[in-house]
């Protein structure tokens, strides 16, 4: 908040918590590629091995693939780019 040149108190911005209506397990990115829905899950590679999907993510993947959407798991842009270049 600040006081402007005329003496009015002004507030810039506001903060309000809004819970997400996204389903648990939803992939990190949803894209349309060549007319197809593609869900992209980003997973890091840790020193002790790869990150793992939660059960909610596994369920989401199963549901999306059941309706014909593509679901990929990548750990880098290079992983995605390799997948993209090998599309039929």
Protein Blocks (a to p, Z undefined) as FASTA:
>chain_A
ZZdfkopacdedjddddddfbdehiafbdcdeehiacddddddddfkbccdddfklmmmm
mmmmmnopacdddfbfklmmmmmmmpZZ
